[in-house]
Amino acid sequence: MNFRVALLGLTAFCTSVSAFGKDLPVEKAVLTEPPLVPPPITRTSPAKVLVELEVIEKVGQLADGVQYTFWTYGGTVPGRFIRVRQNDTVEFWLKNNPNNKLPHNIDLHAVTGPGGGAASTFTAPGHKTRFTFKALNPGLYIYHCATAPVGMHIANGMYGLIYVQPEKALPKVDHEYYVVQGDFYTEGDYGVKGLQPFSMKRAIDENPSYVVFNGAVGSLVGDKALKAKVGETVRLFVGNGGPNLVSSFHVIGEIFDKVYTEGGQRSQEQVQTTLVPAGGSAIVEYKLDTDGTFVLVDHSIFRTFNKGSLGMMKVEGKGNKDVYSGKEIDEIYLGDEVVATAVKSQATPAPAQAAAAKDGRTLFLSNCAMCHQTEGQGIPNVFPPLAKSDFLANLANKSRKDLVALVLNGKTGKIVVNGTEYNGVMTPVAGLDDEALAAVLSYVSSAWGNQAPAFTANEVKSLRPAPAVPTGAEH
């Protein structure tokens, strides 16, 4: 037998269907990119499920202006979401793209067997390997690369989730989404531009430059935010690829009705924040009782506002004022001691104290700094900067009425600041009288290198948008 005939014979053998589970109906798994989840499995008996996953090494965006060489399953971080059913027989194919430089494998925590499949899938570039397993245990499981150095492969993005749907499926919900946290270790600090190499020292020291959802800063904001409507139910399949940090997963403004701790079958109810270990998972469910933007965070909170672990769920529909009113009053408060002193002396509060209530910086810190930060620097890819902002300068110098309206009414959608596009939500700043609004606008328009004329209370009064006319009151 010549070499070519032997090679063809080997190829035919490798591409044949495994005899393991040969009497079962065969179907190909639906694999989805994050944050999407394959539809629930509706069949009531086991099947033989074919899963094909390709390893792709590629340069992608980690943050605005920051590139990184990711090692991926299917071209995304996290890798494709895999959904099978309890007692299915899974024929798993791992392909290593011929343009890759390194060998890889896969360890699926759902697999009962050596290395979770890693022992059978060490795959060189330009090759594909196969093994078969029975999905014995229902639950949500991490998969990841286990090729040495294991930590480096995981840190470069080689992880994802496989859900072994129980024979009795979880109750139907309106939306299912896929969110995985990961920590990244670059030579440059957070926000340093350019193609950043991996830092083994940072990784060993467990000091990540970035902690993000779904592989990048801003992966779940703006047009990429998760979406739902008031009254709908949501199920999040949450994972933590690590490789090092434990996640304190929280959705600001929501309580989880149910949490399937560590991706298992038992649920806990009315949970505010749930721990997701590195290499672990959780399933969280909640109903949306009012509208607005709900923020997904790692409640180890400096990671959220300084390293990138921030996502959003935009909920549309009619707000429920019995559940949440929104800001009702925003009045000047000078403190009990000031008031007591004023009453005792039968005098008004000291001018300096009254001035502090109208001080632009004080008002900025109490109303705006959470998003735009104390020095107006913003948060990359999430909240635009006010410091040296061309967008702000244009409004403050040329479209002052639009700037007043922006603060009072808020804004949703795309803007471009200093050449960078932002797509999010600015909530209205309510309760500021003309003098207070003039003070804060004057401050942001002249601080941090900005240059624009100061606002006066009379100017703000003249520029305020006319009150909206209630529906039906036109006549």
C-alpha positions in Angstrom: 0.0 0.0 0.0 1.5 3.3 -1.0 1.6 6.4 1.2 -1.2 8.2 -0.5 -3.6 5.3 -0.1 -2.6 4.9 3.5 -3.2 8.6 4.2 -6.7 8.4 2.5 -7.5 5.4 4.6 -6.4 7.2 7.8 -8.5 10.2 6.9 -11.6 8.1 6.3 -11.1 6.5 9.7 -10.6 9.8 11.5 -13.7 11.4 10.0 -16.0 8.4 10.7 -18.6 8.6 13.4 -17.7 7.0 16.7 -19.4 3.7 17.4 -19.9 4.9 21.0 -23.7 5.5 21.2 -24.3 4.1 17.7 -27.9 3.2 18.4 -28.9 6.8 19.2 -30.2 9.4 16.8 -27.5 11.8 15.7 -27.6 15.6 15.7 -25.1 18.4 15.4 -24.9 20.8 18.4 -25.8 24.4 17.9 -22.9 26.5 19.1 -23.4 30.2 19.9 -21.1 33.2 20.3 -21.4 35.2 23.5 -23.7 36.6 24.8 -26.1 34.3 23.0 -27.2 30.8 24.2 -28.5 27.9 22.1 -32.2 27.3 22.4 -33.4 24.8 25.0 -33.4 21.2 24.0 -37.0 19.9 23.7 -36.4 16.2 23.0 -37.2 13.8 25.8 -34.6 11.1 25.2 -30.8 11.0 24.7 -29.1 11.5 21.4 -25.6 11.4 20.0 -24.5 15.0 19.7 -21.6 16.1 17.4 -19.6 19.1 18.7 -16.9 20.7 16.5 -14.8 23.4 18.1 -11.9 25.2 16.4 -9.0 26.8 18.1 -8.1 30.2 16.6 -5.2 32.4 17.6 -6.0 36.0 16.7 -5.3 39.6 17.5 -8.4 41.4 18.9 -9.4 44.4 20.9 -9.0 44.2 24.7 -9.9 47.9 25.3 -10.1 51.1 23.2 -6.8 51.3 21.4 -5.5 48.2 23.1 -4.9 45.0 21.1 -4.1 41.6 22.5 -3.3 38.2 20.9 -6.1 36.0 22.1 -6.1 32.2 22.0 -9.7 31.3 21.4 -12.2 28.5 21.0 -14.2 29.5 17.9 -12.7 33.0 17.5 -14.4 34.6 20.6 -13.7 35.0 24.3 -15.4 33.2 25.9 -15.6 30.3 23.4 -18.8 29.0 21.9 -21.6 28.1 24.3 -22.2 24.3 24.1 -25.6 22.9 25.1 -26.3 19.1 25.4 -28.8 17.1 27.5 -28.2 14.8 30.4 -27.3 11.3 29.3 -26.5 12.4 25.7 -23.4 10.8 24.1 -21.2 13.6 22.9 -18.7 13.1 20.0 -16.3 16.0 20.4 -14.0 17.2 17.7 -11.2 19.7 18.4 -9.6 21.4 15.4 -6.4 23.5 15.6 -6.4 26.0 12.8 -3.4 25.5 10.5 -2.4 29.2 10.9 -1.9 28.8 14.6 1.5 28.6 16.1 0.9 26.3 19.2 -0.7 23.0 20.1 -3.8 23.1 22.3 -6.3 20.8 23.9 -9.5 21.0 25.9 -10.6 20.1 29.4 -14.4 20.1 29.8 -15.4 20.0 33.5 -18.6 18.2 32.3 -16.5 15.2 31.2 -15.9 12.1 33.5 -12.6 10.9 32.3 -8.8 11.7 32.3 -8.2 15.4 32.1 -11.8 16.1 31.2 -10.8 15.2 27.7 -7.5 17.0 27.7 -5.6 13.6 27.7 -7.3 12.8 24.3 -7.2 16.1 22.6 -3.6 17.4 22.4 -3.8 18.8 18.9 -1.1 20.3 16.8 -1.7 23.2 14.3 -3.4 21.8 11.2 -4.7 18.7 13.0 -8.0 17.7 14.5 -8.7 15.1 17.3 -11.8 13.3 18.6 -13.0 11.7 21.7 -16.5 10.7 23.0 -18.1 11.0 26.4 -21.4 10.5 28.1 -22.9 13.6 29.7 -23.6 12.0 33.1 -24.0 15.0 35.3 -26.5 17.9 34.7 -25.3 21.4 35.4 -23.3 24.4 34.0 -19.5 23.7 33.5 -16.4 25.6 32.5 -14.2 24.2 29.7 -10.6 25.5 29.2 -7.3 24.6 27.6 -5.0 22.4 29.7 -1.9 22.5 27.6 1.3 23.6 29.5 1.7 26.3 30.7 -2.0 25.9 31.6 -2.4 29.2 33.3 -1.0 31.1 30.2 -3.4 29.3 27.8 -6.4 30.2 30.1 -5.2 33.7 30.6 -5.1 34.3 26.9 -8.8 33.5 26.6 -9.2 29.8 26.3 -12.3 29.1 28.2 -16.1 28.8 27.8 -19.2 27.1 29.1 -20.9 23.8 28.4 -24.4 23.3 29.8 -25.7 19.8 30.4 -29.4 20.5 30.5 -31.1 18.2 33.1 -33.6 15.7 31.9 -36.3 17.9 33.5 -35.4 21.2 32.0 -35.5 24.4 34.0 -38.6 26.5 33.7 -38.9 28.6 30.5 -37.7 32.2 30.7 -37.9 35.0 28.1 -34.2 35.5 27.7 -31.0 33.5 28.3 -27.6 35.1 28.1 -24.0 34.0 28.3 -21.5 36.0 30.4 -18.0 35.0 31.5 -15.6 37.0 33.5 -11.8 36.7 32.9 -8.6 38.4 34.2 -6.0 39.5 31.7 -2.3 40.2 32.3 -0.5 42.7 30.0 2.9 44.2 30.1 1.3 47.7 30.0 -1.0 49.0 32.7 -4.7 49.4 32.1 -5.4 51.6 29.1 -1.8 51.7 27.7 -2.3 51.7 23.9 -1.0 49.3 21.3 -0.5 45.6 21.0 0.1 44.4 24.5 2.1 41.2 25.2 1.2 38.8 28.0 3.0 39.3 31.3 3.9 36.1 33.2 5.0 38.1 36.2 1.7 39.9 36.6 -0.1 36.5 36.2 2.0 34.8 38.8 1.5 37.8 41.1 -2.2 37.6 40.4 -2.2 41.3 39.6 -4.3 41.6 36.4 -4.3 44.7 34.2 -7.8 44.0 33.1 -10.8 42.2 34.6 -13.6 42.0 32.0 -16.8 40.3 30.9 -16.8 38.4 27.6 -13.2 39.2 26.7 -13.0 43.0 26.4 -13.7 46.2 28.2 -17.1 47.4 26.9 -18.2 44.1 25.5 -21.7 44.5 27.1 -22.4 48.2 26.8 -24.0 50.5 24.2 -25.2 48.5 21.2 -23.8 45.4 22.8 -25.7 45.7 26.0 -28.1 42.8 27.0 -31.7 43.6 26.2 -35.0 42.8 27.8 -38.4 44.3 28.5 -40.3 45.1 31.7 -42.2 42.0 33.0 -39.8 39.6 31.3 -37.7 36.9 33.0 -34.0 36.5 32.4 -31.6 33.7 33.0 -27.8 34.4 32.9 -25.4 31.6 32.5 -22.4 33.1 34.3 -18.9 31.7 34.2 -15.5 32.7 35.5 -12.5 31.6 33.3 -10.1 33.1 35.8 -7.3 32.1 35.7 -6.9 33.6 39.2 -9.6 35.8 40.6 -12.9 34.9 42.2 -15.8 36.9 41.0 -18.5 38.6 43.2 -21.2 38.8 40.5 -23.9 41.4 41.0 -26.5 43.2 39.0 -27.0 46.7 40.3 -30.7 47.3 41.0 -31.8 43.6 40.9 -32.1 40.8 43.3 -31.6 37.3 41.9 -34.9 35.4 42.4 -32.9 32.2 42.1 -29.2 31.3 42.0 -28.1 27.8 41.1 -24.8 28.0 43.1 -21.7 26.9 41.2 -23.8 25.8 38.3 -25.4 22.9 40.2 -29.0 21.7 40.5 -30.0 23.3 43.9 -31.1 26.9 44.0 -31.0 29.6 46.5 -33.5 32.4 46.5 -33.3 36.2 46.9 -29.6 36.6 46.5 -27.9 40.0 46.1 -24.3 38.9 45.0 -23.1 35.4 44.2 -19.5 34.1 44.3 -18.3 32.5 41.1 -15.0 30.8 41.6 -12.2 30.7 39.0 -13.0 27.7 36.9 -16.6 27.8 38.1 -20.1 29.0 37.2 -23.5 30.1 38.4 -27.0 30.3 36.9 -28.9 33.4 38.0 -32.5 34.2 37.3 -34.6 37.3 37.9 -37.8 39.1 36.7 -37.6 42.7 35.5 -40.1 44.8 37.4 -39.3 48.2 36.0 -37.4 49.9 33.2 -33.9 51.4 33.1 -30.3 50.3 32.6 -29.1 47.7 35.1 -25.4 47.4 35.5 -23.5 44.0 35.7 -20.4 44.2 37.9 -17.9 42.2 39.8 -18.6 43.7 43.3 -14.9 43.6 44.1 -15.7 47.1 42.8 -12.4 48.6 41.9 -12.2 45.9 39.2 -15.5 47.3 37.7 -14.6 51.0 37.6 -10.8 50.7 37.1 -10.2 47.4 35.3 -13.2 46.9 33.1 -15.7 44.4 34.6 -18.8 46.4 33.7 -21.8 45.4 31.6 -25.3 46.6 31.1 -28.8 45.3 30.6 -31.1 47.8 29.0 -34.7 47.2 30.0 -37.4 48.9 27.9 -41.1 49.3 28.7 -43.3 51.2 31.1 -41.7 51.9 34.4 -43.4 50.8 37.6 -43.5 53.8 39.9 -44.8 51.6 42.7 -41.5 49.7 42.5 -39.1 52.5 41.9 -40.0 56.2 41.7 -36.8 57.7 40.3 -35.4 60.9 41.9 -38.3 62.8 43.5 -36.5 65.7 45.4 -33.0 67.1 45.3 -32.7 70.0 47.8 -29.8 71.8 49.3 -28.8 70.3 52.7 -26.4 72.3 54.9 -26.4 69.9 57.9 -28.2 70.0 61.3 -25.4 71.9 63.0 -25.5 74.7 60.5 -29.3 75.0 60.8 -29.2 74.9 64.6 -26.6 77.6 64.7 -28.7 79.7 62.3 -31.8 79.3 64.5 -29.9 80.1 67.7 -28.4 83.3 66.3 -31.7 84.1 64.4 -29.4 84.6 61.4 -29.1 83.0 58.0 -26.3 80.4 57.4 -22.8 81.8 56.9 -22.2 83.0 53.3 -19.3 80.5 52.9 -21.6 77.7 53.8 -24.4 78.8 51.5 -21.8 79.3 48.7 -20.6 75.7 49.2 -24.0 74.5 48.3 -23.7 76.2 45.0 -20.0 75.4 44.4 -19.5 73.8 41.0 -17.0 71.2 42.1 -19.0 70.1 45.1 -22.1 69.7 42.8 -20.0 67.8 40.2 -18.6 65.4 42.8 -22.1 64.6 44.2 -23.9 64.3 40.8 -21.4 63.4 38.1 -18.1 62.0 39.4 -19.3 58.4 39.8 -19.4 58.1 36.0 -17.0 60.7 34.8 -14.5 60.3 37.7 -13.2 63.0 40.0 -10.8 64.6 37.5 -13.2 64.3 34.6 -11.1 61.5 33.0 -14.1 59.1 32.5 -13.8 55.3 32.1 -12.4 54.0 28.8 -15.1 52.5 26.5 -17.8 53.2 29.1 -18.1 56.8 30.2 -16.6 59.6 28.1 -14.1 62.1 29.5 -15.0 65.6 30.3 -11.4 66.7 30.7 -10.1 68.2 27.5 -13.3 67.0 25.7 -13.9 68.3 22.2 -17.5 67.3 22.6 -18.0 69.3 25.7 -16.0 72.3 24.3 -18.2 72.4 21.2 -21.4 72.5 23.3 -20.0 75.0 25.9 -18.8 77.4 23.3 -21.3 77.0 20.4 -24.4 75.1 21.6 -24.9 76.1 25.2 -28.7 75.5 25.0 -27.9 71.9 23.9 -25.5 71.5 26.9 -28.2 72.6 29.4 -30.7 70.2 27.8 -28.2 67.4 27.9 -27.7 67.7 31.6 -31.4 68.1 32.4 -32.8 65.5 30.0 -30.0 63.0 29.7 -29.0 61.2 26.6 -29.1 57.7 25.1 -27.1 56.6 22.1 -23.8 57.3 20.3 -21.5 60.3 20.7 -17.9 60.7 19.6 -15.5 62.3 22.1 -11.9 63.0 21.1 -12.3 60.6 18.2 -13.7 57.7 20.3 -17.2 56.5 20.0 -19.3 55.9 23.1 -22.7 54.3 23.1 -24.5 54.3 26.4 -26.9 56.1 28.7 -26.5 59.4 30.5 -29.2 59.7 33.2 -30.8 63.2 33.7 -29.5 65.3 36.5 -32.7 66.4 38.3 -33.3 68.9 41.0 -30.7 71.6 40.2 -32.0 75.2 40.3 -30.7 77.8 37.8 -27.9 78.9 40.1 -26.7 75.3 40.9 -26.8 74.3 37.3 -24.9 77.3 36.2 -22.3 76.5 38.9 -21.7 72.9 37.8 -21.7 73.8 34.1 -19.2 76.6 34.7 -17.0 74.2 36.6 -16.8 71.4 34.0 -16.4 73.9 31.2 -13.3 75.5 32.7 -11.7 72.7 34.7 -9.0 70.2 33.5 -7.8 72.3 30.6 -11.3 73.1 29.3 -11.9 76.7 28.2 -15.4 78.2 27.9 -17.2 81.2 29.2 -18.9 80.8 32.6 -22.6 80.2 32.8 -24.9 82.5 34.8 -28.2 81.7 36.5 -30.1 84.1 34.2 -28.5 82.4 31.1 -29.4 78.9 32.4 -33.0 80.1 33.1 -33.3 81.4 29.5 -31.8 78.2 28.0 -33.9 75.7 30.0 -36.0 73.5 27.8 -39.8 74.2 28.0 -41.6 71.7 30.2 -43.2 68.8 28.3 -46.9 69.2 27.8 -48.8 66.2 29.2 -50.6 64.0 26.7 -54.1 65.2 26.2 -53.5 68.7 27.5 -52.8 70.3 24.1 -56.4 71.5 23.9 
